Amino acid sequence: MTTPLAIDGGPPVRTQPWPSWPVWDDRELQALTDTLRSGAWAAIGGTQVHALEQEFALAHGARHGIACASGSAALEVALRAAGIDWGDEVLTTAYTFIATANACLLLGALPRFADVLPGTWNIDPESVRRRITPRTRAIVAVHIAGEPADMDALRQIAREHSLPLIEDSAQAHGARWRGQPVGSMGDMGTFSFQISKNMNAGEGGMVLSNSDAYAERCWSIVNVGRQREGAFYHHAGLSGNYRLPEWPAAVLRVQLQRLEEQSARRSENAAYLFDAVDEVPGLTPVRGDARVTQFAHHLVRFMYAPEQFNGRPPQDFVRAMIAEGIPIQQGYPIPLSRHPVVVERSAFIRTRLGMPQEAPDRCPVCEKVCAQGLWLPQWVLLADYRAMDDIVRAAQRIQQAWA
Ligand SMILES: Cc1ncc(COP(=O)(O)O)c(C=O)c1O
């Protein structure tokens, strides 16, 4: 008799704990204690934020880094630095976290959505090209799941149309496209240091740029419209306070030192896992574009084919895998082009500006990815090969039980 699945009362495949996240040790403790004792808790008067900006920019091949409160804030800052304003259109991907679209909407701009590529789930440059209109003022590429988008094609399009190109690299710390680090290939690159991210301090963000002008604008926007060399109460423009305190910066400087080693481990485990998963009918790993020289593997992506699981929907598979001790999940549930918050706010902006209403951008590939795509979080790749085997054994067991 075969052992029942864990969801049917059998013993789970994996009972061992997963690596704990976030990772920290005495070095973070020391950095925090030093910051506490220094009495300099804010970037103004402190050293940590400034040092982090320099070290993070250097690690990504950028000349400037401007730290801020979150990845969402970084996107708003970058869009404002690019001059995005009411009624402007910003082209981005339909498959991303809502913050990418919200940053546009919060400025009164209209996010327009390009479809994604089936082999990477990243923004499709041809779809971008087709959706450029006379109102388009910027392109925001997202390096989804830690895989760099096709920056060759996107840079070409941005150049042809004289549009600023922003890289939302919230999920892609240290990733490289044909040897070039993300965040430094476009006009600006934004990052998140929120707790789930490969490099984190609970919360935090960063904008990178190679342009002196963009960097100065970002710095001013982060700092209530001040100017770097200006007086404290001189405000050259309207802005808020988006600053990062010294605490997360102190932690992030240590986290940055771990990034390369952790990335190497994730890459090794991902390669092993992808080869092993090939043995499971109906579960296809998304290996990505061959031109990517370093993946950040923030999310480990799979396409699920219900027909290989006797027609059972992905939700059933997710529940069964979780019962087996494997923390898989469905990704973004719908393309952002159809998200009610995005649709309603876009309609409001159009009404306010007297613009005609428009139907949501159609993104059929993204629809399929939302319906059938699955993720594992990055920290599973910090475990050992046996853990990768457990993932495969659990999937195999379910597939065999249901097929
Ligand atoms: C692609 C993407 N953009 C932006 C963000 C926003 O970052 P944060 O949560 O730090 O505001 C996230 C993180 O959740 C993200 O995944």
The ligand as an ORCA input file, in Angstrom:
! r2SCAN-3c Opt
* xyz 0 1
  C       9.084     44.498     -7.280
  C       8.895     45.273     -6.008
  N       8.854     46.621     -6.073
  C       8.717     47.367     -4.974
  C       8.607     46.800     -3.733
  C       8.353     47.684     -2.550
  O       9.324     47.597     -1.579
  P       8.963     47.938     -0.045
  O       8.164     46.789      0.482
  O      10.302     48.052      0.604
  O       8.222     49.198     -0.034
  C       8.676     45.410     -3.611
  C       8.681     44.758     -2.294
  O       7.810     44.252     -1.716
  C       8.796     44.621     -4.776
  O       8.822     43.299     -4.713
*
